[in-house]
Amino acid sequence: MSKLSPNLFQRRFQDLMEIGRASLQALAPEWTDHNAHDPGITLMELLAWTAEAQLYSLSRMRHDERQAYAALMGITDTGANSAHGLIWPDPNDINSPVNTFAENVIIPRDAIAHVEGLETTTFQLIDNQLWMPGRLTQLVTHCADGEKIDHTNTNMYGGQPFFPFGERAGCRDKFALSFTCRDKLPGSQSLQATSRHWVIGVQAAPSTQAKDESQTEVPALIRSALQATLVAGQDRIPIKVVSDDTYGMLRTGAIRLEFDNVKISPTTFTIEFHSEVGFARPPRIIRVGANVIPIEQVTRIFRELHVANGLPDWKLELKQPGLRYSMNKEPIAIEIAEPSGVKQWYRCERLSEKGPTDRFFEFDRKSDVATFGNGVNGKIPSAELHVMVTYHVCNGEQGSIARNRKWCVTGFSGVYGVNYSPISGGANALSPTSVRRHARDRVRKSHALITNDDISHAAISLPLLEVSRAWIAPPHRLAPRTGETTLVALRSRLGQSEPDTVPETPRWLEAIRCSLISRIPLGTRLAVIAPRYIDFFFQVELEAQQGIDSESLRMKLVKEFASRLALDDDGVTTPREPGASVTRNDLMNWMRSTAGVKRVLDLSLFKVNGENQKLDQEIRVPSYGLPRWNRRRTTITVIPTAMGGRR
C-alpha cells in the first residue's frame, strides 16, 4: 500500500552541494576558487546543512519532537485552558449572604458556581476557602511621612482609581483594611486548618498601556511580594500570604491569606499590607473586597464508564471534548473493576517497555485516546470489565463571560454576587500550527537587544510598568567609552498636569534594568535613568481680540501649552523631544497663532530652583533631559479689548 503523505526528504547534503557548485558558473563567473577552504564554499555548506535539516523536519518530524522544540521556547502542551475570574459579594443587595448570614462557612473546592439562569456552563472554586459574614468598614493608607488617606467611600462606590500605598509606594507605606464580622474569627475553633484561607479581591485600574496585560507573563522582579499582618487591639500577628496573583495589587486578581497561626477570635480586626522592598510601580486600584470567590470554568468528569472488549491494543476514547491538563499532572486517571477489586492503571510513554502483567496504558493528548497493552507489552483488560475514567474538561474560549453578571454559588441561596471584570483567559488546545506561530512570535519578541531601537521598544513593551517613552542617551563626546548603554525611561502620566514629585522611582528604574539585562549582549552594561527634568514656569500678559471671552481664551492657551509641552506619549499629542530647549520665541509664536489673541504685552520666563531664577531668552535642557512645565505657578493674564477702542 502506498503512503498518502509525500516523502519530501529526497535530497541529501551532497545533492544540495552539487546543485550549488553547478550554479556557480552562471551566477558568479568571477568566482574561480571552489575548494573547501574558500569562505564561500563554507557558507554554501552551511546552507546545504540547514536545508537538509529543514527537509528532514518537514517529512519525518514526530509529534513528540515538535513538542520538545516548542518546550525549548517555553511553550508547553497544556490542553485547553479554563476561563477564570472573581465573583464579588454585593453589599448593596439586602438579600446578599454578606447581609444575611451570621456564621462562618467553609466553601469546598468542588462547589459549583454559575450565572443566574445559565446552568449549562458551570464553574468551580480554585481552592477551598473561608467565608466570614461581614464587610470592610474602613480602608486607610498609612504613608511613611505619617499622612493618612481614607479610601472607604472611594472604594464603596467604585469607578474612581486610588493608590492603596500612596503615589510613591515605598517599603514603609502600608494599606490597612478593617473588617467587622458577625461571627468570631475562627481562631482555635475546629475548622479544618487547610480550609482556613481567606480571600481578598483586587480590581486594578486599567493600565495606561493599550494592550491587555491580564494574561501577560510578568518578569519576577516586577512582582512585589506582599506581607500581611493581622491587628486586633494590642495584638499584631503576621499571617502568611498563600498566593497573590495580583503581583502586589498591580493587576486584577485575588490574595489568599492563611489564618493557621491566629489563635485569637476577634469580631473586628485589621489586615495591614506592605512590601519590604517597595513596589516596582505604585499600585492603582478601583476596588478591594473581602469574601471574593475566585472561580475557573471546569467540569470534573468522575468515573466515566467504558466496557473493555478484551482485545489487544484496545483504544478508549474520552466521551467529553476539551480535556484540561498540565505538564506536571496526569491528564486522566483510569480505574478498572477487576475480580480482585478496583485497580489503578497508570500512564506510560511507551508500552513497548512494559511487561505482560503491567497495568499501564498510553495516552494521546491530541486525539484524547488511551491505548492498552497487547498481552506482551502491557496487560490486556479482560472483556466486559468496567473501565472508569476521571478527568477534567473545560470550554476553552467558549467559557468567557461578560462583566456585571449575577452569580449563584452552591451553599448560598439566591444570588451571591456579581463579576465586575469579565471571566476570561480561556483558550482551546494548541494545534501544531498554533504552536509554530507562538514559537515564531516568541523568537521575534525575545531576541537579543542589539540596536538602540531594540532596547527602547523592549522597555516600552514591559508589562505592568507603564513605560511611556524610552530612548538611549547619547554619550558625551569627552566621556570614556566603557561599553555602558544608558537608557532613559519615562513613566506614563495619569492626569494632564505634572505630579509634584518625579514619578520615576529608583525601584521602577531597577525593575526595568533587571527585566532587560538578560537580553543584553555580553560585554555591554545597561544603566537605566530617569530624564533630567528642568522645571520652569512663565508669566504672560496679553490682549484679547474684541468680543473674545477672557476666561475662554485663557483656557484655550492652557490647552495649547499643555499640547506643545507634553512629555507623555498618549498617542494624540506629539511629545517634547529630549534635549529641546524652550525659548521665549517659541512661547510667543504659540500664543500669536492661537485664535483670539490680539497681541502679547509681556512675557517672563522663570526656572524653578531655590530662588525661581528669571531668564531672558530660553530654558536650556541637557541632551537626555526634558522641560517640565509647572502649570500651577504659571499666570496668564488676559486683558479684554475696550469697546470702540482704537485699532
C-alpha positions as CSV (number, residue, x, y, z in Angstrom):
1,M,0.0,0.0,0.0
2,S,1.4,3.4,-1.0
3,K,1.9,6.2,1.7
4,L,-0.6,9.0,1.5
5,S,1.9,11.6,2.8
6,P,4.6,12.7,0.3
7,N,8.3,11.9,1.0
8,L,9.9,15.3,1.0
9,F,13.3,14.1,2.2
10,Q,14.7,13.2,-1.2
11,R,17.8,15.4,-1.4
12,R,20.8,15.0,0.9
13,F,23.7,17.2,1.8
14,Q,25.8,16.1,-1.2
15,D,23.0,16.6,-3.6
16,L,22.5,20.2,-2.4
17,M,26.2,20.9,-2.6
18,E,26.3,19.6,-6.3
19,I,23.4,21.9,-7.2
20,G,25.2,24.8,-5.6
21,R,28.5,24.1,-7.4
22,A,26.8,23.7,-10.7
23,S,25.2,27.1,-10.3
24,L,28.4,29.0,-9.6
25,Q,29.5,29.4,-13.2
26,A,26.2,31.0,-14.2
27,L,25.6,33.1,-11.1
28,A,29.2,34.1,-10.2
29,P,31.6,33.6,-13.2
30,E,34.4,35.6,-11.4
31,W,34.4,33.0,-8.6
32,T,37.1,30.5,-9.5
33,D,38.2,29.0,-6.2
34,H,35.9,26.1,-5.5
35,N,38.0,24.4,-2.9
36,A,36.7,23.5,0.6
37,H,38.9,26.1,2.3
38,D,37.2,29.0,0.5
39,P,34.8,31.0,2.8
40,G,32.1,31.0,0.1
41,I,32.2,27.2,-0.1
42,T,31.9,27.1,3.7
43,L,28.9,29.3,3.6
44,M,27.3,27.0,0.9
45,E,28.0,24.0,3.1
46,L,26.2,25.7,6.0
47,L,23.2,26.5,3.8
48,A,23.1,22.9,2.5
49,W,23.2,21.5,6.0
50,T,20.3,23.8,7.1
51,A,18.3,22.9,4.1
52,E,18.8,19.2,4.7
53,A,17.6,19.6,8.3
54,Q,14.5,21.5,7.2
55,L,13.6,18.9,4.6
56,Y,14.0,16.2,7.1
57,S,11.8,18.0,9.6
58,L,9.1,18.6,7.0
59,S,9.0,14.9,6.2
60,R,9.8,13.0,9.4
61,M,9.5,15.1,12.5
62,R,7.4,13.3,15.1
63,H,4.8,14.9,17.3
64,D,7.0,14.5,20.4
65,E,9.9,16.1,18.6
66,R,7.8,19.1,17.8
67,Q,6.8,19.3,21.4
68,A,10.4,19.2,22.5
69,Y,11.4,22.0,20.2
70,A,8.4,24.1,21.4
71,A,9.5,23.4,25.0
72,L,12.8,25.0,24.2
73,M,10.9,28.2,23.5
74,G,8.9,27.9,26.8
75,I,5.7,26.6,25.0
76,T,4.3,23.6,26.8
77,D,1.4,21.4,25.8
78,T,-1.3,22.0,28.4
79,G,-4.5,21.2,26.6
80,A,-7.4,23.6,26.8
81,N,-7.2,26.5,29.3
82,S,-10.0,27.4,31.6
83,A,-11.6,30.9,31.8
84,H,-11.2,32.3,35.3
85,G,-12.3,35.4,37.3
86,L,-13.7,36.7,40.5
87,I,-17.2,36.8,42.0
88,W,-17.7,39.8,44.3
89,P,-20.3,39.9,47.0
90,D,-22.9,42.6,46.5
91,P,-23.2,44.6,49.9
92,N,-26.0,46.7,48.4
93,D,-28.2,43.7,48.0
94,I,-30.2,43.3,51.2
95,N,-30.6,39.5,50.4
96,S,-26.9,39.0,49.8
97,P,-25.2,36.4,52.0
98,V,-22.9,39.1,53.4
99,N,-26.0,40.8,54.9
100,T,-28.0,37.7,55.9
101,F,-25.5,35.0,57.1
102,A,-24.4,35.0,60.8
103,E,-21.8,32.2,60.9
104,N,-18.5,31.4,59.2
105,V,-18.7,29.0,56.3
106,I,-16.1,26.8,54.6
107,I,-16.8,26.8,50.8
108,P,-15.4,23.5,49.4
109,R,-13.4,23.4,46.2
110,D,-16.0,21.4,44.4
111,A,-18.7,23.9,45.0
112,I,-20.5,24.9,41.7
113,A,-20.9,28.5,40.5
114,H,-23.0,29.6,37.5
115,V,-24.5,32.7,36.0
116,E,-28.1,33.2,37.1
117,G,-30.3,31.5,34.6
118,L,-27.4,29.8,32.8
119,E,-26.7,26.5,34.4
120,T,-25.2,24.8,31.4
121,T,-21.8,26.4,31.8
122,T,-20.5,25.6,35.3
123,F,-17.6,26.9,37.2
124,Q,-15.7,25.7,40.3
125,L,-13.7,27.3,43.0
126,I,-10.0,27.3,42.6
127,D,-9.5,26.1,46.1
128,N,-11.3,25.7,49.5
129,Q,-11.8,29.0,51.2
130,L,-13.0,30.5,54.5
131,W,-16.1,32.8,54.2
132,M,-16.9,35.2,57.0
133,P,-20.2,37.2,57.2
134,G,-19.4,40.9,57.4
135,R,-17.9,43.7,55.4
136,L,-14.9,46.1,55.1
137,T,-15.6,49.1,57.3
138,Q,-12.5,51.2,56.6
139,L,-9.6,51.4,54.1
140,V,-6.7,53.7,55.0
141,T,-3.3,54.3,53.5
142,H,-0.6,55.0,56.1
143,C,2.2,56.9,54.3
144,A,5.8,56.8,55.6
145,D,5.7,60.5,56.4
146,G,2.7,60.0,58.8
147,E,0.0,61.1,56.4
148,K,-3.3,59.0,56.5
149,I,-5.6,58.8,53.4
150,D,-9.0,57.3,53.8
151,H,-10.3,55.4,50.8
152,T,-13.5,54.0,52.3
153,N,-16.0,56.0,50.3
154,T,-14.0,55.8,47.1
155,N,-13.8,52.0,47.4
156,M,-17.6,51.8,48.2
157,Y,-18.8,53.5,45.1
158,G,-16.0,52.1,42.7
159,G,-15.0,53.6,39.4
160,Q,-12.5,56.1,40.7
161,P,-8.9,54.7,40.9
162,F,-6.9,55.3,44.0
163,F,-3.4,54.5,45.3
164,P,-3.6,52.0,48.2
165,F,0.1,52.5,49.1
166,G,0.3,56.2,48.1
167,E,1.8,57.7,45.0
168,R,5.3,56.7,45.9
169,A,4.6,53.2,47.3
170,G,7.7,52.7,49.3
171,C,8.7,50.0,51.7
172,R,7.3,51.9,54.7
173,D,3.9,52.6,53.2
174,K,1.0,50.5,54.4
175,F,-2.5,49.7,53.3
176,A,-4.9,48.8,56.2
177,L,-8.3,47.1,55.7
178,S,-10.6,47.0,58.7
179,F,-13.2,44.2,58.7
180,T,-16.2,43.7,61.0
181,C,-17.6,40.2,61.2
182,R,-20.9,39.0,62.7
183,D,-19.2,35.8,63.8
184,K,-15.8,35.5,65.5
185,L,-12.6,35.0,63.6
186,P,-12.1,31.2,63.6
187,G,-9.0,31.3,65.8
188,S,-8.7,28.0,67.6
189,Q,-12.1,26.7,66.6
190,S,-12.4,23.2,65.0
191,L,-12.3,24.4,61.4
192,Q,-10.1,22.5,59.0
193,A,-6.6,24.0,59.0
194,T,-6.3,23.5,55.3
195,S,-9.5,25.4,54.7
196,R,-8.8,28.5,56.7
197,H,-7.8,30.6,53.7
198,W,-9.5,34.0,53.4
199,V,-9.6,35.7,50.1
200,I,-9.2,39.4,49.4
201,G,-10.1,40.5,45.9
202,V,-8.5,43.4,44.0
203,Q,-9.8,45.1,40.9
204,A,-6.9,47.0,39.4
205,A,-7.4,50.2,37.4
206,P,-6.8,49.9,33.6
207,S,-3.2,50.2,32.6
208,T,-2.1,53.2,30.6
209,Q,-0.6,50.8,28.1
210,A,-3.0,49.9,25.3
211,K,-2.5,46.1,25.4
212,D,-4.4,43.7,27.7
213,E,-2.0,42.6,30.4
214,S,-4.3,40.2,32.3
215,Q,-2.7,37.1,30.7
216,T,0.8,38.5,30.1
217,E,3.8,36.7,31.6
218,V,5.4,39.1,34.1
219,P,9.1,39.1,35.0
220,A,9.9,38.1,38.6
221,L,11.3,41.5,39.6
222,I,8.1,43.4,38.6
223,R,6.1,41.2,41.1
224,S,6.1,42.8,44.5
225,A,5.9,40.3,47.4
226,L,3.2,41.4,49.9
227,Q,3.5,40.9,53.6
228,A,0.3,40.9,55.8
229,T,-0.3,41.5,59.5
230,L,-3.5,40.9,61.4
231,V,-4.1,43.7,64.0
232,A,-6.7,43.2,66.7
233,G,-6.4,45.5,69.7
234,Q,-2.8,45.2,71.0
235,D,-2.1,42.0,69.1
236,R,-0.1,42.1,65.9
237,I,0.1,38.6,64.2
238,P,2.0,38.0,60.9
239,I,-0.2,36.0,58.6
240,K,1.0,34.1,55.5
241,V,0.1,35.2,52.0
242,V,-0.5,31.8,50.4
243,S,-0.9,33.1,46.9
244,D,-1.1,36.5,45.2
245,D,-2.0,36.6,41.5
246,T,-2.2,40.4,41.6
247,Y,1.6,40.7,41.8
248,G,1.3,43.2,44.6
249,M,-2.0,44.7,43.6
250,L,-0.7,45.6,40.2
251,R,-3.4,43.7,38.3
252,T,-6.8,42.3,39.0
253,G,-6.8,39.1,41.0
254,A,-7.1,37.5,44.4
255,I,-4.9,37.5,47.5
256,R,-5.2,34.3,49.6
257,L,-4.4,34.7,53.3
258,E,-3.8,31.8,55.8
259,F,-5.1,32.1,59.4
260,D,-3.4,28.9,60.7
261,N,-1.3,30.8,63.3
262,V,-4.2,33.0,64.5
263,K,-5.2,31.8,68.0
264,I,-7.5,34.7,68.9
265,S,-11.1,35.2,67.9
266,P,-12.0,38.9,67.5
267,T,-15.1,40.1,65.6
268,T,-13.3,43.3,64.4
269,F,-9.7,43.2,63.1
270,T,-7.5,45.0,60.6
271,I,-5.3,43.5,57.8
272,E,-2.2,45.6,57.1
273,F,-0.4,45.0,53.8
274,H,3.1,46.3,52.9
275,S,6.1,45.3,50.9
276,E,9.6,45.1,52.4
277,V,11.3,46.2,49.2
278,G,8.7,48.6,47.9
279,F,6.8,48.4,44.6
280,A,8.1,48.4,41.0
281,R,5.2,50.8,40.3
282,P,2.7,52.3,42.7
283,P,-0.4,50.1,42.6
284,R,-3.5,51.8,41.3
285,I,-6.9,50.0,42.0
286,I,-10.6,50.6,41.6
287,R,-11.9,48.5,44.5
288,V,-10.8,45.9,47.0
289,G,-13.2,43.5,48.8
290,A,-13.4,40.6,51.2
291,N,-15.0,37.2,50.6
292,V,-14.4,37.4,46.9
293,I,-14.6,33.9,45.3
294,P,-12.0,33.0,42.6
295,I,-13.5,30.6,40.1
296,E,-12.5,28.8,36.9
297,Q,-14.6,27.2,34.2
298,V,-14.0,23.5,34.6
299,T,-16.1,20.3,34.9
300,R,-14.9,17.2,36.6
301,I,-15.9,14.0,34.8
302,F,-15.9,11.4,37.6
303,R,-15.5,7.8,36.7
304,E,-16.8,7.9,33.2
305,L,-17.9,4.3,32.4
306,H,-16.4,2.3,29.5
307,V,-16.5,-1.5,28.9
308,A,-13.4,-3.4,27.8
309,N,-13.5,-5.7,24.8
310,G,-10.7,-7.9,25.8
311,L,-8.8,-7.4,22.5
312,P,-5.1,-6.4,22.2
313,D,-4.3,-2.7,21.6
314,W,-7.8,-1.7,22.8
315,K,-8.4,2.0,22.3
316,L,-10.5,4.0,24.7
317,E,-11.8,7.4,23.5
318,L,-13.0,10.0,26.0
319,K,-16.6,11.0,25.6
320,Q,-16.2,14.7,26.6
321,P,-14.1,17.1,24.5
322,G,-12.0,19.9,25.9
323,L,-9.6,17.9,28.1
324,R,-7.7,20.1,30.5
325,Y,-4.3,19.2,31.9
326,S,-0.9,20.5,32.7
327,M,2.6,19.2,32.2
328,N,3.1,18.3,35.9
329,K,-0.2,16.5,36.4
330,E,-1.7,13.4,34.8
331,P,-4.3,14.2,32.2
332,I,-6.6,11.3,33.1
333,A,-7.0,8.7,35.9
334,I,-8.1,5.2,34.9
335,E,-9.5,2.6,37.3
336,I,-10.7,-1.0,36.3
337,A,-13.1,-3.1,38.3
338,E,-11.2,-6.4,38.2
339,P,-12.4,-9.6,40.1
340,S,-9.9,-8.9,42.9
341,G,-11.2,-5.3,43.3
342,V,-10.8,-1.9,41.7
343,K,-7.3,-1.4,40.4
344,Q,-5.5,1.8,39.4
345,W,-3.8,1.8,35.9
346,Y,-1.0,4.2,35.1
347,R,0.0,6.1,32.0
348,C,3.4,5.5,30.4
349,E,5.2,7.0,27.4
350,R,5.8,3.7,25.6
351,L,4.1,0.3,26.2
352,S,7.0,-1.4,24.4
353,E,9.0,-1.0,27.6
354,K,6.4,-2.8,29.8
355,G,5.8,-6.5,30.6
356,P,2.7,-8.6,30.1
357,T,1.3,-8.1,33.6
358,D,2.0,-4.4,34.0
359,R,-1.1,-2.2,34.4
360,F,-0.2,0.6,32.0
361,F,-1.6,2.5,29.1
362,E,-0.5,5.1,26.5
363,F,-2.5,8.3,26.1
364,D,-2.5,10.5,23.0
365,R,-3.4,14.1,24.2
366,K,-4.2,15.3,20.7
367,S,-6.9,12.6,20.0
368,D,-7.9,12.0,23.6
369,V,-7.4,8.2,23.1
370,A,-6.0,5.8,25.6
371,T,-4.3,2.6,24.2
372,F,-3.9,-0.5,26.4
373,G,-1.4,-3.4,26.0
374,N,-1.4,-6.4,23.8
375,G,-0.5,-9.0,26.4
376,V,3.2,-8.9,25.6
377,N,3.8,-5.2,26.1
378,G,1.3,-4.2,28.8
379,K,-1.6,-6.1,30.2
380,I,-4.9,-6.6,28.3
381,P,-8.0,-5.6,30.2
382,S,-10.3,-8.6,30.3
383,A,-13.6,-8.5,28.3
384,E,-16.7,-7.0,29.9
385,L,-14.7,-5.3,32.7
386,H,-15.9,-1.8,33.8
387,V,-13.2,0.8,33.0
388,M,-13.8,4.1,34.9
389,V,-12.0,7.3,33.7
390,T,-11.8,10.5,35.7
391,Y,-10.6,13.8,34.1
392,H,-11.4,17.5,33.8
393,V,-12.8,19.4,30.8
394,C,-13.4,23.0,30.0
395,N,-15.0,25.0,27.2
396,G,-11.8,26.9,26.3
397,E,-12.6,30.1,24.6
398,Q,-16.3,29.5,24.9
399,G,-16.1,29.7,28.7
400,S,-15.7,33.5,28.8
401,I,-18.5,35.5,30.5
402,A,-19.1,39.3,30.2
403,R,-18.8,41.6,33.2
404,N,-21.6,42.5,35.6
405,R,-23.5,39.2,35.6
406,K,-25.2,37.8,38.7
407,W,-23.9,34.6,40.1
408,C,-25.2,31.7,42.1
409,V,-22.9,29.6,44.3
410,T,-23.5,26.2,46.0
411,G,-24.3,26.7,49.7
412,F,-25.8,30.2,49.2
413,S,-29.5,30.6,48.3
414,G,-30.3,33.1,45.7
415,V,-27.8,35.4,44.1
416,Y,-24.3,35.6,45.7
417,G,-22.8,38.5,43.8
418,V,-21.5,39.8,40.5
419,N,-18.3,39.8,38.4
420,Y,-17.1,43.3,37.9
421,S,-14.5,42.1,35.4
422,P,-15.0,39.7,32.6
423,I,-14.4,36.0,33.1
424,S,-11.6,35.5,30.6
425,G,-8.4,33.6,29.9
426,G,-10.0,30.6,28.3
427,A,-8.2,29.1,25.3
428,N,-8.5,26.0,23.2
429,A,-5.8,23.4,23.0
430,L,-2.9,24.4,20.8
431,S,-2.8,22.9,17.3
432,P,0.6,22.2,15.6
433,T,0.0,25.3,13.5
434,S,-0.7,27.4,16.7
435,V,2.4,26.0,18.4
436,R,4.6,27.0,15.4
437,R,3.0,30.5,15.3
438,H,3.6,31.1,19.1
439,A,7.2,29.9,18.8
440,R,7.9,32.2,15.9
441,D,6.3,35.1,17.8
442,R,8.4,34.4,20.9
443,V,11.6,34.2,18.8
444,R,10.7,37.6,17.3
445,K,10.0,39.2,20.6
446,S,12.6,37.6,22.8
447,H,15.7,38.1,20.6
448,A,18.9,39.8,21.9
449,L,18.8,43.6,22.2
450,I,21.4,44.9,19.8
451,T,20.4,48.2,18.5
452,N,19.1,51.3,20.4
453,D,15.7,50.8,18.9
454,D,15.7,47.2,20.2
455,I,16.3,48.3,23.8
456,S,13.8,51.2,23.6
457,H,11.0,49.1,22.2
458,A,11.7,46.3,24.7
459,A,11.4,48.7,27.6
460,I,8.1,50.2,26.4
461,S,6.7,46.6,25.9
462,L,7.4,45.6,29.5
463,P,4.1,44.6,31.2
464,L,2.6,46.5,34.2
465,L,5.4,49.1,34.4
466,E,3.6,51.6,32.2
467,V,6.8,52.8,30.4
468,S,5.5,55.6,28.1
469,R,8.8,56.6,26.4
470,A,12.3,55.3,26.3
471,W,15.4,56.4,24.4
472,I,19.2,55.9,24.5
473,A,21.1,58.9,25.9
474,P,24.0,59.9,23.6
475,P,27.4,59.7,25.4
476,H,29.3,62.9,26.0
477,R,32.0,63.5,23.4
478,L,34.6,63.6,26.1
479,A,33.3,60.7,28.1
480,P,35.4,57.4,28.0
481,R,33.9,54.5,26.1
482,T,33.2,52.0,28.8
483,G,30.7,49.8,27.0
484,E,27.8,51.1,29.0
485,T,24.5,51.9,27.4
486,T,22.3,54.4,29.1
487,L,18.6,54.0,28.7
488,V,16.3,56.9,29.6
489,A,12.8,55.8,30.6
490,L,9.7,58.0,31.2
491,R,6.7,56.8,33.1
492,S,3.1,57.4,31.9
493,R,1.3,60.3,33.3
494,L,-2.3,59.9,34.7
495,G,-3.5,63.5,34.5
496,Q,-2.8,66.4,32.3
497,S,-0.7,68.2,35.0
498,E,2.8,67.0,36.1
499,P,3.0,65.5,39.6
500,D,4.8,67.3,42.3
501,T,7.4,64.6,42.7
502,V,9.3,62.8,39.9
503,P,7.3,59.6,39.1
504,E,10.3,57.5,38.1
505,T,11.3,55.9,41.4
506,P,14.6,54.0,41.8
507,R,12.7,50.8,42.3
508,W,10.9,51.3,39.0
509,L,14.1,52.0,37.1
510,E,15.8,49.0,38.6
511,A,12.8,46.8,37.6
512,I,13.3,47.9,34.0
513,R,17.1,47.3,34.1
514,C,16.7,43.8,35.6
515,S,14.0,42.9,33.2
516,L,16.1,43.7,30.1
517,I,19.6,42.8,31.3
518,S,19.3,39.1,30.3
519,R,18.8,40.1,26.7
520,I,21.8,42.5,26.6
521,P,24.9,41.0,24.8
522,L,27.8,40.0,27.0
523,G,30.3,42.8,27.4
524,T,27.7,45.5,27.4
525,R,26.4,47.2,30.6
526,L,23.0,48.7,30.8
527,A,22.1,51.7,33.0
528,V,18.5,52.9,33.3
529,I,17.9,56.5,34.4
530,A,15.1,59.0,34.6
531,P,15.0,62.1,32.3
532,R,16.7,65.2,33.7
533,Y,13.8,67.4,34.3
534,I,14.2,71.2,34.1
535,D,11.2,72.8,35.9
536,F,10.0,76.1,34.7
537,F,7.0,78.5,34.6
538,F,6.2,81.8,33.0
539,Q,4.1,84.9,33.5
540,V,2.4,86.4,30.5
541,E,0.1,89.3,29.9
542,L,-1.8,89.6,26.6
543,E,-4.7,91.4,25.0
544,A,-7.6,89.6,23.5
545,Q,-9.4,90.5,20.4
546,Q,-12.6,92.4,20.6
547,G,-15.6,90.2,21.6
548,I,-13.5,87.3,22.9
549,D,-14.2,86.0,26.4
550,S,-11.1,86.3,28.5
551,E,-11.6,83.1,30.5
552,S,-12.3,81.0,27.4
553,L,-9.2,82.4,25.8
554,R,-7.1,81.7,28.9
555,M,-8.3,78.0,28.9
556,K,-7.5,77.7,25.2
557,L,-4.0,78.9,25.8
558,V,-3.5,76.5,28.7
559,K,-4.6,73.6,26.4
560,E,-2.2,74.8,23.7
561,F,0.7,75.0,26.1
562,A,-0.1,71.5,27.5
563,S,-0.1,70.1,24.0
564,R,3.1,71.8,23.0
565,L,5.0,70.9,26.2
566,A,3.6,67.3,26.6
567,L,6.1,64.8,27.9
568,D,3.9,61.7,27.8
569,D,3.3,59.9,24.5
570,D,-0.5,59.4,24.7
571,G,-1.0,58.7,21.0
572,V,-2.7,62.0,20.4
573,T,-0.2,64.8,21.0
574,T,3.4,64.8,19.9
575,P,5.7,64.6,23.0
576,R,8.6,67.0,23.5
577,E,11.9,65.8,22.1
578,P,14.7,65.2,24.6
579,G,17.2,68.0,24.8
580,A,14.9,70.5,23.1
581,S,15.1,73.9,24.9
582,V,12.1,76.1,25.4
583,T,12.7,79.6,24.1
584,R,10.9,82.9,24.5
585,N,10.2,83.0,20.8
586,D,8.5,79.6,21.0
587,L,6.0,80.8,23.6
588,M,5.4,84.0,21.7
589,N,4.7,82.1,18.4
590,W,2.4,79.7,20.1
591,M,0.3,82.5,21.6
592,R,0.2,84.6,18.5
593,S,-1.0,81.6,16.5
594,T,-3.9,81.0,18.9
595,A,-7.2,82.3,17.6
596,G,-8.5,85.3,19.7
597,V,-5.1,86.7,20.8
598,K,-4.6,90.3,19.6
599,R,-1.1,90.9,21.0
600,V,1.3,89.8,23.7
601,L,2.1,92.6,26.1
602,D,4.6,91.0,28.4
603,L,6.3,87.6,28.9
604,S,8.7,86.5,31.7
605,L,10.4,83.1,31.9
606,F,11.4,81.5,35.3
607,K,13.4,78.5,36.1
608,V,12.2,76.6,39.2
609,N,15.0,76.5,41.8
610,G,15.7,77.8,45.2
611,E,15.2,81.4,44.1
612,N,13.0,81.0,40.9
613,Q,15.6,82.4,38.6
614,K,14.3,84.7,35.9
615,L,15.7,84.0,32.4
616,D,15.8,86.2,29.4
617,Q,15.6,84.0,26.3
618,E,15.3,80.3,26.9
619,I,15.1,77.3,29.2
620,R,18.2,75.2,28.5
621,V,17.8,71.4,28.6
622,P,20.5,68.7,28.7
623,S,20.7,66.1,25.9
624,Y,18.8,63.5,27.9
625,G,16.5,65.9,29.7
626,L,13.0,67.4,29.2
627,P,11.5,70.7,30.1
628,R,8.7,70.3,32.7
629,W,6.1,73.0,32.8
630,N,4.8,73.9,36.2
631,R,1.2,74.8,35.4
632,R,0.2,75.9,38.9
633,R,2.8,78.6,39.1
634,T,2.2,79.9,35.6
635,T,0.0,83.0,35.4
636,I,-1.8,84.0,32.2
637,T,-3.5,87.4,32.3
638,V,-5.9,88.2,29.5
639,I,-6.9,91.9,29.1
640,P,-10.1,92.4,27.1
641,T,-10.1,95.0,24.3
642,A,-12.3,98.0,25.2
643,M,-15.4,98.5,23.1
644,G,-14.8,101.2,20.5
645,G,-11.1,101.3,21.2
646,R,-8.5,102.4,18.6
647,R,-7.5,99.8,16.2
